[in-house]
Amino acid sequence: MSDGFDFSELDEFTNQMLEAVNDLKSKETKSFVKKEANKLKTKEKKMYQSMGIGLEPTDTPQGKRIIDKFKSGKPYKFGGDDWSCRAFNSAPHAHLINNGFVHKPHKGSKGKETFVPGWHFIEKASNQFEPEYQADVEEFVGEFIEENGL
């Protein structure tokens, strides 16, 4: 006899509910996932702006337009049954600003290789968005339960 709680049946019920939502409301689920990806895209854009990245004037058109390159992808089934949708930045150097990079001096010039640390704005935005996403999913599943009388 164990002293703790056994949540295995509750987890199984939750999985069955998610499968039912995917099967019965696949069109609505697809649009829900796309809306959530758009919300995450907006959070990433706001996080980028709030950190003050890219506000300095540049001569390159890429530097001016990185704020316009935040996008959300198409919803797709990931791993067979689960809907997924990406929120990303399509600028060719966005991953360098986010993750950091090694700056190498030009040939013949003095200096050492230095690591330029990244801002990690995508991770910070996704961490901020996670509780909001969980609440939206619970609300979506709750509406499904009310509609179907489960």
C-alpha positions in Angstrom: 0.0 0.0 0.0 1.4 3.4 -1.0 1.0 6.6 0.9 1.0 8.8 -2.3 -1.6 9.5 -4.9 -1.9 7.5 -8.0 -2.5 9.8 -11.0 -2.0 7.2 -13.7 -5.8 6.9 -14.4 -6.1 10.7 -14.5 -3.2 10.9 -17.0 -4.8 8.2 -19.1 -8.2 10.1 -19.0 -6.4 13.3 -20.1 -4.7 11.5 -23.0 -8.1 10.1 -24.1 -9.6 13.6 -23.9 -6.8 15.0 -26.1 -7.2 12.2 -28.6 -11.0 12.9 -28.7 -10.4 16.6 -29.3 -7.9 15.8 -32.1 -10.3 13.4 -33.7 -13.6 15.2 -33.4 -12.4 18.8 -33.8 -9.4 18.5 -36.0 -10.2 21.7 -38.0 -10.8 23.7 -34.8 -7.6 22.2 -33.2 -5.6 23.2 -36.3 -6.8 26.8 -36.1 -6.3 26.9 -32.3 -2.7 25.8 -32.8 -2.1 28.4 -35.5 -3.6 31.2 -33.2 -1.3 30.2 -30.4 1.7 30.2 -32.7 0.8 33.8 -33.7 0.5 34.8 -30.0 4.0 33.3 -29.4 5.3 35.2 -32.5 4.0 38.4 -31.0 5.6 37.7 -27.6 8.9 37.0 -29.3 8.7 40.3 -31.3 7.9 42.3 -28.1 10.7 40.6 -26.2 13.1 41.4 -29.0 12.1 45.1 -28.9 12.0 45.3 -25.1 15.6 44.0 -24.8 16.8 46.9 -27.0 18.4 44.6 -29.6 18.9 46.1 -33.0 17.9 49.6 -32.1 21.3 51.0 -33.1 21.4 52.3 -36.7 22.9 50.0 -39.2 23.8 50.2 -42.9 22.6 46.8 -43.8 19.0 46.1 -44.8 19.1 42.9 -42.8 19.7 44.8 -39.6 16.7 47.0 -40.3 14.3 44.3 -41.1 14.9 41.6 -38.5 11.9 42.8 -36.6 9.7 42.2 -39.7 11.0 38.6 -40.0 9.1 37.0 -37.1 6.7 34.5 -38.5 4.5 31.5 -37.6 4.5 28.4 -39.7 1.8 26.1 -40.9 0.2 23.7 -38.4 1.3 20.1 -38.9 1.0 16.8 -37.2 4.1 16.1 -35.1 4.8 12.5 -34.1 1.7 11.2 -35.8 -1.2 12.6 -33.7 -0.2 15.8 -32.1 -0.7 19.2 -33.8 2.2 21.6 -33.8 3.2 24.9 -35.3 6.4 26.8 -35.2 7.1 30.5 -34.3 10.4 31.6 -35.7 12.5 34.4 -37.2 13.4 33.9 -40.8 16.2 36.4 -40.9 19.5 34.7 -41.8 21.3 36.1 -38.8 18.6 35.8 -36.2 20.0 32.6 -34.7 23.3 34.4 -34.2 21.7 37.2 -32.3 19.7 34.7 -30.2 22.4 32.1 -29.5 25.6 34.1 -29.7 28.6 33.5 -32.1 32.4 33.5 -32.3 33.7 36.7 -33.8 36.8 36.1 -35.9 39.0 38.9 -37.0 39.7 39.4 -40.7 42.8 37.8 -42.2 45.9 39.9 -41.5 44.3 42.0 -38.8 45.3 41.9 -35.2 43.0 40.5 -32.6 41.7 37.3 -31.1 38.6 35.3 -31.6 36.0 36.4 -29.1 32.6 35.0 -28.2 29.7 37.4 -28.5 27.0 36.2 -26.1 23.5 35.8 -27.4 20.4 37.6 -26.1 18.2 34.4 -25.8 15.1 36.4 -26.6 13.3 33.4 -28.1 13.8 31.3 -25.0 12.7 34.1 -22.7 9.6 34.7 -24.7 8.6 31.0 -24.8 9.1 30.8 -21.0 6.8 33.8 -20.5 4.3 32.3 -23.0 4.1 28.8 -21.5 1.6 29.5 -18.6 -0.6 31.5 -21.0 -0.6 28.6 -23.5 -1.5 26.1 -20.8 -4.4 28.2 -19.7 -5.6 28.5 -23.3 -5.4 24.7 -23.8 -7.4 24.1 -20.6 -10.0 26.6 -21.8 -10.1 24.9 -25.3 -10.6 21.4 -23.8 -13.1 22.8 -21.3 -15.2 24.2 -24.1 -15.0 20.8 -25.9 -16.2 19.0 -22.8 -19.1 21.5 -22.4 -20.2 21.2 -26.0 -20.1 17.4 -26.0 -21.6 16.9 -22.5 -18.7 14.8 -21.2 
